[in-house]
Amino acid sequence: MTAIAHALADVRGRIETAARRAGRDPDGVRLIGAAKTVPVERVREAIESGLTDVGENRAQELVAKAPALEGLGVRWHFLGRLQRNKVRSLSSLVSWWHSVDRAVLATPLARHAPGAQVLVEVNLGAEPQKGGCDPSDVPALVDALRAGQVRVEGLMTIPPRTEDPRRAFASLRELAVSLELRHLSMGMTEDFEIAVEEGATMVRVGRALFGERQTSCR
């Protein structure tokens, strides 16, 4: 077993344990390999070891890696701050858009990615360096996106570093329930087990799968 295959098995085992601890079905949690700056050869190794979902933060990295991994059954997730002018180039590749945080994105998504599965990013700590909308603005944004023919499936967040992630994840879950949204994208390497316990349906794991980040994705 390669190092990445071993890491993948370990992360899946930890997801299963956390889910069962919370009385959940582990199959209700999707593992996304967060591949920012990860060389395409290592991403391929993870896919060949059984990873099916891969996430990218940067449009240029996703567009560069996708052709090299074509035919392997990859389901691509866009995780980074989404720019309107990048939607068209990504639309034929991306299955899930995790970082929609502005109503102006409705038009390019509806035009270039009709039927796309969208998650609204929520900035729970009002952190200016992060994307995401204020929790109080989420209902109106969901309504605006749906009015623009965008398929909103759930919410996404990165918890504030200075706060208990469990509290943040519980808050996002409660917001999703109030809006009758099914999916919750929350939890990364340092806190994905807590996220699973609090209801995550998707976790975005990078370092625990691929090791420390590279400075490039050659």
C-alpha positions as CSV (number, residue, x, y, z in Angstrom):
1,M,0.0,0.0,0.0
2,T,1.4,3.4,-1.0
3,A,1.6,6.3,1.5
4,I,-1.4,8.0,-0.1
5,A,-3.4,4.8,-0.2
6,H,-2.6,4.4,3.5
7,A,-3.6,8.0,4.2
8,L,-6.8,7.6,2.3
9,A,-7.8,4.5,4.3
10,D,-6.9,6.2,7.5
11,V,-9.0,9.3,6.8
12,R,-11.9,7.2,5.7
13,G,-11.6,5.1,8.9
14,R,-11.7,8.3,11.0
15,I,-14.8,9.5,9.1
16,E,-16.5,6.2,9.7
17,T,-15.6,6.3,13.4
18,A,-16.8,9.9,13.8
19,A,-20.0,9.2,12.0
20,R,-20.9,6.1,14.0
21,R,-20.0,8.1,17.2
22,A,-22.7,10.6,16.2
23,G,-25.2,7.9,15.2
24,R,-24.8,8.7,11.5
25,D,-24.4,6.5,8.4
26,P,-20.7,7.0,7.2
27,D,-22.0,6.7,3.6
28,G,-23.7,10.1,4.2
29,V,-20.3,11.8,4.3
30,R,-18.4,12.5,1.0
31,L,-14.6,12.9,1.2
32,I,-13.2,15.5,-1.0
33,G,-9.4,15.5,-1.6
34,A,-8.4,19.2,-1.4
35,A,-5.6,19.3,-4.0
36,K,-4.5,22.9,-3.9
37,T,-0.8,22.9,-5.1
38,V,-0.7,19.1,-5.1
39,P,1.2,17.7,-8.2
40,V,-1.1,15.9,-10.6
41,E,0.8,12.7,-10.2
42,R,-0.1,12.6,-6.5
43,V,-3.7,13.4,-7.2
44,R,-3.7,10.5,-9.8
45,E,-2.3,8.2,-7.1
46,A,-5.1,9.1,-4.7
47,I,-7.7,8.5,-7.5
48,E,-6.2,5.2,-8.3
49,S,-6.4,4.3,-4.6
50,G,-10.1,5.0,-4.6
51,L,-10.6,8.8,-4.2
52,T,-13.5,9.9,-6.4
53,D,-14.0,13.6,-5.4
54,V,-11.2,16.2,-5.9
55,G,-11.4,19.9,-4.9
56,E,-9.4,22.8,-6.2
57,N,-9.2,26.4,-4.9
58,R,-7.7,27.9,-8.1
59,A,-9.4,27.9,-11.5
60,Q,-6.1,27.6,-13.3
61,E,-5.0,24.6,-11.4
62,L,-8.3,22.8,-12.0
63,V,-8.2,23.5,-15.7
64,A,-4.6,22.4,-15.9
65,K,-5.1,19.1,-14.0
66,A,-8.5,18.0,-15.4
67,P,-7.2,16.9,-18.8
68,A,-4.4,14.8,-17.3
69,L,-7.0,13.0,-15.1
70,E,-9.7,12.6,-17.8
71,G,-11.3,9.2,-17.9
72,L,-10.6,8.4,-14.2
73,G,-14.1,9.2,-13.0
74,V,-13.1,12.3,-11.1
75,R,-15.9,14.5,-9.7
76,W,-14.5,18.0,-9.4
77,H,-15.4,20.5,-6.7
78,F,-14.5,24.2,-6.9
79,L,-13.6,25.4,-3.4
80,G,-11.9,28.8,-3.8
81,R,-13.3,32.3,-4.2
82,L,-15.3,32.3,-7.4
83,Q,-14.8,35.1,-9.9
84,R,-17.6,35.7,-12.5
85,N,-15.1,35.5,-15.4
86,K,-13.9,32.0,-14.4
87,V,-17.3,30.3,-14.4
88,R,-17.3,29.7,-18.2
89,S,-13.9,28.0,-18.2
90,L,-14.8,25.8,-15.3
91,S,-18.4,25.0,-16.2
92,S,-17.8,21.8,-18.2
93,L,-15.6,20.4,-15.4
94,V,-17.1,21.3,-12.1
95,S,-19.9,19.3,-10.5
96,W,-20.1,21.2,-7.2
97,W,-19.5,24.9,-6.5
98,H,-18.7,25.4,-2.8
99,S,-18.0,29.1,-2.6
100,V,-20.9,31.0,-4.0
101,D,-21.3,34.1,-1.9
102,R,-22.8,36.8,-4.1
103,A,-26.0,37.2,-6.0
104,V,-24.1,38.5,-9.1
105,L,-22.8,34.9,-9.6
106,A,-26.3,33.7,-10.5
107,T,-26.2,35.0,-14.1
108,P,-22.9,33.3,-15.2
109,L,-23.8,30.1,-13.3
110,A,-27.2,29.9,-14.9
111,R,-25.9,30.7,-18.3
112,H,-22.7,28.5,-18.4
113,A,-23.5,25.8,-15.8
114,P,-27.2,25.2,-15.9
115,G,-28.3,22.7,-13.2
116,A,-25.0,23.1,-11.4
117,Q,-25.0,22.1,-7.7
118,V,-24.2,25.1,-5.6
119,L,-23.3,25.7,-2.0
120,V,-23.5,29.1,-0.4
121,E,-20.4,30.0,1.5
122,V,-21.0,31.5,4.9
123,N,-18.4,33.7,6.8
124,L,-19.4,32.9,10.3
125,G,-16.7,35.0,11.9
126,A,-17.0,38.1,9.7
127,E,-13.4,37.7,8.8
128,P,-12.4,40.2,6.1
129,Q,-9.7,38.0,4.6
130,K,-12.2,35.2,3.8
131,G,-15.0,34.9,1.3
132,G,-18.5,34.1,2.3
133,C,-21.6,36.1,3.2
134,D,-22.8,37.1,6.6
135,P,-25.1,34.5,8.2
136,S,-27.9,37.1,8.3
137,D,-27.7,37.5,4.6
138,V,-27.9,33.8,3.7
139,P,-31.7,33.5,3.3
140,A,-31.9,36.4,0.9
141,L,-28.9,35.2,-1.1
142,V,-30.4,31.7,-1.4
143,D,-33.7,33.3,-2.6
144,A,-31.8,35.5,-5.1
145,L,-29.8,32.5,-6.5
146,R,-32.9,30.4,-6.9
147,A,-34.7,33.2,-8.6
148,G,-31.8,33.3,-11.0
149,Q,-32.3,29.6,-11.8
150,V,-29.4,28.4,-9.7
151,R,-29.7,25.1,-7.8
152,V,-28.7,25.7,-4.2
153,E,-28.1,22.5,-2.4
154,G,-26.5,23.6,0.9
155,L,-24.0,25.7,2.8
156,M,-20.2,25.7,3.2
157,T,-17.9,27.3,5.8
158,I,-14.4,27.6,7.1
159,P,-14.7,28.1,10.9
160,P,-13.0,31.1,12.5
161,R,-9.5,30.1,13.8
162,T,-10.1,31.8,17.1
163,E,-13.4,30.0,17.9
164,D,-14.4,26.4,18.8
165,P,-15.0,24.7,15.4
166,R,-17.8,22.6,16.9
167,R,-19.8,25.7,17.7
168,A,-19.3,27.0,14.2
169,F,-20.3,23.7,12.6
170,A,-23.4,23.5,14.8
171,S,-24.4,27.0,13.8
172,L,-24.1,26.2,10.1
173,R,-26.1,23.1,10.6
174,E,-28.9,25.0,12.3
175,L,-28.9,27.6,9.5
176,A,-29.1,24.9,6.9
177,V,-32.0,23.2,8.7
178,S,-33.9,26.5,8.9
179,L,-33.6,26.9,5.1
180,E,-34.3,23.2,4.4
181,L,-30.9,22.7,2.8
182,R,-29.5,19.2,2.8
183,H,-25.7,19.5,2.3
184,L,-23.1,20.9,4.6
185,S,-19.5,21.3,3.3
186,M,-17.4,21.8,6.5
187,G,-14.3,20.3,8.1
188,M,-10.7,20.1,6.9
189,T,-7.7,18.2,8.1
190,E,-7.6,19.6,11.6
191,D,-11.3,19.4,12.4
192,F,-13.1,17.1,9.9
193,E,-14.0,14.5,12.6
194,I,-15.8,17.3,14.6
195,A,-17.5,18.4,11.4
196,V,-18.8,14.9,10.8
197,E,-20.1,14.7,14.3
198,E,-22.0,17.9,13.7
199,G,-23.6,16.9,10.4
200,A,-21.1,17.5,7.6
201,T,-22.1,15.8,4.4
202,M,-18.8,16.8,2.7
203,V,-15.4,17.2,4.2
204,R,-12.5,18.9,2.4
205,V,-9.2,17.2,3.4
206,G,-5.8,18.1,2.0
207,R,-2.8,17.6,4.3
208,A,-4.1,14.4,5.9
209,L,-4.2,12.9,2.4
210,F,-1.4,14.5,0.5
211,G,1.0,15.7,3.1
212,E,2.2,19.3,3.5
213,R,1.4,21.7,0.7
214,Q,3.8,22.2,-2.2
215,T,4.7,25.6,-3.5
216,S,3.6,24.7,-7.1
217,C,1.5,22.1,-8.8
218,R,3.9,20.9,-11.5
